[in-house]
């Protein structure tokens, strides 16, 4: 820093401050608090933050009082500390906002995933309940074709019935499920039924 011709009264105050004189510290605080507070407010745009940084600044002045050079501009020294503290606060706040945004985004995505999983499981349970209400033979045919993925021909051979009968069971089962689910579940299950209806063709 450039050597100046400091105020003699201030110089005496700084010498007393170096020795731990609390009254000298109080006088210096009163001398600079308004101008420093205004500078901090310009940087931080918040009276609360400006006041907090101002208190932190003078705490550092007291803790490092032995390092003060009374022959140099004390005002420049204070303004440099104030500016550094304000920029550090803004940088930290920016990082914290970024971290918070990531946490919120992650929490939202997790919540949506859990919600979708619960919705899917609930509707799958409704679908299985509806399938369970089918007549025994129709239920057996439907599960074999639409859930286990077997062809109509395979199921016909296993149950010793014709492929035409398998197709009839499937069509009647689909009609029942569409009617039942359309009044008790919703679009998700209707899509599931459509997918099951279209996943296999009679062979």
matplotlib code that plots the C-alpha trace (Angstrom):
import matplotlib.pyplot as plt

x = [0.0, 1.0, 2.2, -0.1, -0.2, -2.9, -5.0, -2.9, -5.9, -6.7, -3.0, -3.1, -6.3, -4.7, -1.7, -4.1, -6.1, -2.9, -2.5, -6.1, -7.8, -11.5, -12.4, -10.2, -11.8, -15.3, -14.3, -12.9, -16.1, -18.2, -16.0, -16.3, -19.5, -21.8, -19.6, -18.7, -22.3, -23.3, -20.5, -21.6, -25.2, -24.3, -22.5, -25.0, -28.3, -29.4, -29.4, -29.4, -26.4, -24.6, -24.9, -23.7, -20.7, -20.0, -19.9, -17.7, -15.3, -14.8, -14.4, -11.5, -10.1, -10.1, -8.7, -5.9, -5.3, -1.6, -1.0, -2.4, 0.1, -0.9, 1.3, -0.9, -4.4, -6.7, -9.7, -8.3, -7.5, -11.1, -12.6, -10.4, -11.6, -15.2, -15.1, -13.4, -15.9, -18.9, -17.5, -16.8, -20.4, -21.8, -19.7, -20.7, -24.3, -24.1, -22.6, -25.2, -28.1, -26.7, -26.4, -29.9, -31.3, -29.7, -31.1, -34.6, -34.4, -33.2, -35.9, -38.6, -37.4, -37.2, -40.7, -42.1, -40.4, -41.8, -45.3, -45.2, -44.1, -46.8, -49.4, -48.2, -48.2, -51.7, -53.0, -51.2, -52.9, -56.3, -55.6, -54.6, -57.7, -59.8, -58.1, -58.6, -62.4, -62.4, -64.0, -61.2, -60.7, -60.7, -58.4, -56.0, -56.1, -55.6, -52.6, -51.0, -51.3, -51.1, -48.9, -46.7, -46.5, -47.5, -49.0, -52.7, -51.5, -49.4, -52.2, -54.7, -52.4, -51.7, -55.4, -56.7, -58.9, -59.0, -57.2, -60.6, -61.7, -58.5, -59.2, -62.8, -61.6, -59.2, -61.7, -64.3, -61.6, -60.5, -64.1, -64.7, -61.4, -62.1, -65.6, -64.4, -61.3, -62.9, -65.2, -62.8, -59.2, -58.3, -56.3, -53.1, -54.9, -56.7, -53.3, -52.0, -55.0, -54.4, -50.8, -51.7, -54.3, -51.8, -48.7, -49.6, -51.5, -53.1, -50.8]
y = [0.0, 3.6, 5.6, 8.5, 11.3, 9.8, 11.8, 12.2, 11.6, 8.4, 7.4, 7.7, 5.6, 2.9, 2.7, 2.4, -0.2, -2.3, -2.4, -3.7, -0.4, -1.1, 2.6, 3.3, 0.4, 1.9, 5.3, 3.8, 1.7, 4.8, 6.7, 4.3, 2.2, 4.4, 4.7, 1.1, 0.0, 2.0, 0.5, -3.0, -2.2, -1.1, -4.5, -6.8, -5.0, -6.1, -4.1, -7.3, -8.8, -5.5, -5.3, -8.9, -8.3, -5.0, -6.8, -9.5, -6.9, -5.2, -8.5, -9.2, -5.7, -6.5, -10.0, -8.8, -5.4, -6.1, -6.3, -2.8, -0.2, 3.2, 4.9, 3.6, 4.5, 2.7, 3.7, 1.9, -1.1, -1.3, -0.9, -3.7, -6.0, -5.0, -5.6, -9.0, -10.1, -9.1, -10.9, -14.0, -13.9, -13.5, -16.3, -18.6, -17.7, -18.5, -21.9, -22.7, -21.7, -24.0, -26.8, -26.2, -26.1, -29.5, -30.9, -29.6, -31.0, -34.3, -34.5, -33.5, -36.2, -38.8, -37.8, -38.1, -41.4, -42.8, -41.4, -43.0, -46.3, -46.3, -45.4, -48.2, -50.8, -49.7, -50.0, -53.3, -54.6, -53.5, -55.1, -58.4, -58.3, -57.8, -60.7, -62.9, -62.4, -64.0, -67.5, -70.1, -71.3, -67.8, -66.6, -69.5, -68.7, -64.9, -65.3, -67.8, -65.6, -62.1, -62.4, -65.4, -64.6, -67.9, -68.1, -69.1, -72.3, -73.2, -72.5, -74.4, -77.5, -77.2, -76.9, -79.3, -76.7, -75.0, -71.8, -70.4, -71.0, -69.4, -66.3, -66.3, -66.4, -63.6, -61.4, -61.9, -61.3, -58.1, -56.9, -57.6, -55.9, -52.8, -52.5, -53.1, -50.9, -48.0, -47.5, -48.1, -47.2, -44.8, -44.1, -45.9, -49.2, -48.6, -48.2, -51.3, -53.3, -51.9, -53.0, -56.5, -56.7, -55.7, -57.6, -60.9, -62.1, -65.6, -68.1]
z = [0.0, -0.6, 2.5, 3.3, 5.9, 8.1, 10.6, 13.7, 15.9, 14.0, 14.2, 18.0, 18.0, 15.9, 18.2, 21.2, 19.3, 18.7, 22.5, 22.9, 23.9, 23.6, 23.7, 20.8, 18.9, 19.7, 18.3, 15.1, 14.7, 15.0, 12.6, 9.8, 10.3, 8.3, 5.2, 5.3, 5.8, 2.8, 0.7, 1.7, 1.0, -2.5, -3.1, -1.3, -1.9, 1.6, 4.8, 6.9, 5.0, 5.0, 8.8, 9.3, 7.1, 8.9, 12.2, 10.8, 9.4, 12.7, 14.4, 12.1, 12.8, 16.5, 16.1, 13.8, 15.5, 16.1, 12.3, 11.7, 10.4, 11.7, 9.0, 6.2, 5.1, 7.5, 5.4, 2.4, 4.6, 5.8, 2.4, 1.0, 3.7, 3.3, -0.5, -0.1, 2.6, 0.4, -2.7, -0.6, 0.7, -2.8, -4.1, -1.3, -1.7, -5.4, -4.7, -2.1, -4.4, -7.0, -4.6, -3.2, -6.8, -7.4, -4.2, -5.0, -8.5, -7.3, -4.6, -7.1, -9.6, -6.8, -5.6, -9.1, -9.6, -6.4, -7.2, -10.6, -9.2, -6.6, -9.2, -11.5, -8.7, -7.6, -11.2, -11.8, -8.7, -10.0, -13.3, -11.7, -9.6, -12.7, -14.4, -11.4, -11.7, -15.2, -15.5, -14.7, -18.2, -19.7, -17.0, -17.8, -21.5, -21.0, -18.6, -20.9, -24.0, -22.7, -19.7, -20.3, -24.0, -25.5, -29.0, -29.5, -31.0, -28.1, -25.6, -27.7, -27.7, -23.9, -23.0, -25.8, -27.3, -30.7, -31.6, -32.4, -28.8, -27.5, -29.6, -28.3, -24.7, -25.4, -27.0, -24.3, -21.6, -23.3, -23.5, -19.8, -18.7, -20.8, -19.4, -15.8, -15.9, -17.7, -14.7, -11.9, -12.9, -15.6, -18.7, -17.5, -17.3, -20.6, -22.2, -20.5, -21.9, -25.3, -25.2, -24.1, -26.8, -29.5, -28.2, -29.8, -32.8, -33.2, -34.8]

ax = plt.figure().add_subplot(projection="3d")
ax.plot(x, y, z, "-o")
ax.set_aspect("equal")
plt.show()
